[in-house]
Amino acid sequence: MTYRICLLPGDGIGPEVIDCAVRVLCALPLGWNFIEGGIGYAEYQRSGSPLPDETLLKIRGADAALFGAVTTPPNIPNYFSPVVRMRQSLDLYANLRPIRSIPHSSAPSGIDFIIVRENTEGLYSGIERLEEDGNRAITERVITRKGSERIIRKAFDLARQTGRKSVHVIHKANVLRQTDGLFRAVAIEVARDYPEITMNEMLVDTCAMELVRAPGQFEIIVTTNLFGDILSDEACMFVGGLGVAASGNIGSDAAVFEPVHGSAPNLAGTGKANPSATLFAAAMMLDYLNESNHANHLRQSIETCIASGKSTPDLGGNLTTSQMTNEAIATLQTNDNVTLNEVTSYSNSKSLAASRRDSSLPSVVQNDITSNNLERNKS
């Protein structure tokens, strides 16, 4: 079987970690046809758009897409968030964020749940305006029955498929009585179609507290766009942080998988970026392609590297990005009993990362990285 995959390297460390994912995927006994789409600030400089229509067409024509990272600089004319635009244009309505313990001292054991986040509406609908000569700013929060039903049904279907027994519906209907009131009402209706799965509901502020107090109580969390964005980033810090956090953006006709971390331009070319999140995203993509055995072996190989200390400095190791990838491939070959394909990079051995340094970024962007040196992908 040969799969057509659209690669979206983007900015900063994005090309480096995508190169790592391609090398690992090529270590599997599967066929790959990789195409590349432009996205992010470098693409904006090249074509005038951070997300050209051509890129959207390539994603639609692929079996799946693998996305690296983008930089979203402030106050740039005609610039928009390509991530939000991509999700809306392709109707990638479900954002899936697995929260699973890794074998590392920073991560408590026994945590294994999934946050299912509505991905196209809510406060990220993009309906904003200024009034009163710029002294009053308004953003509209859009919650629809259609959007609520399909994301809630996605969560219950996922619970059923993975053998989980409960779904927590997270809202703030006591205050947001119309928008979250509708979301909650639809959840109650949908839950009736899944009698074997218990629906629990929880206010979002209570959920934020309970994630810290007792994360093991959760199996599936489903919520609206902004709440899911915040809760999923909070939760990933219990299981290794942004360097290992992956997500999938799923629609009816397209799917894009990505590390949660952002472009980290100060790390580009240093060899310090952790490839684990992108490799976990590749494993999610394999699951989506119904290659779950290979997906599980890939996850095991990454976790074996982490457990043995063969990792990048953010996890206490001393390996470079490329060296950790090599270790993952070696472990994967042992686990999967496969031989490494000759193709090790979709760019014909030319380092895509080296050809895409963000030297032209404004200094405010170059320095805009988080405490663990990973600027988060915006939204």
C-alpha angles and dihedrals in degrees: 000000000000119000125203108222126186110215118207105188097171123171141336113357091355095098091046096053093042088054088053092051092049091052091051094046089051088057089068124085091249133106121245134193106189123196125177130227127193119240138155138026096323089053090049089055091049102043107010094250130081088211114028121199087242090064092052090051091051092051091049090051095050131082088234141337132234115207127197114190142295136212116227106196119197126249098011114149115249092000121136136172104278090196095058091041091050093051092049097042093050094036092236090174100169124064112191119198116182112207106198132157117252124206095260135111091242092061124067114225127247100041114132121148140123129231112213109199127189102240111191112045140026116078090341093065089109096234105138137143144172122233137179094039092308096310095109123051122192131190119185119223108215119197118171133189090235094050093045095047097049095048093045091047088049089055094049092045089051090051090051094046094049097042096248119151105206143045123197113211109206121202145132098231093146088071106016090052099168104037100034089032088064092044091052094046092052090048091055090050094048093046090064089069091060105053093164092059122073116226115213122182127205137175112250095242090050090049091052088055095044092051087062097039102042115358091166091075092072127085103160126006120192123186147140126289106270095035090051092048092055099039094048093053090047091050096048090063089068092059106043105302134250094325091072101029118114134177142190126217107205131190136164094266106018142033132197123192124198148163111255094227118091137231099293093195092189089062096048110121095004096101091231099108114113109236093195097095092053091046090051088050089053088052090053088051090052089053089052089052089053091250093124096149091058090042091055092047090051092051090048092051092052092047091048089055092049093047092051094048093248093136145105122282095266088068094042098265130116102223127117123237091263095044093053089050090052090052091050090051092049091050091045091053089054094046096042097036091226136135120240112254116237092243107087100163134026088221095066094255092308109127106245088193093058091053095052109053115154096228090139095058118117112261091244088063094043089058098040101103132127127250091270091050095254118114104211121241103257112255 
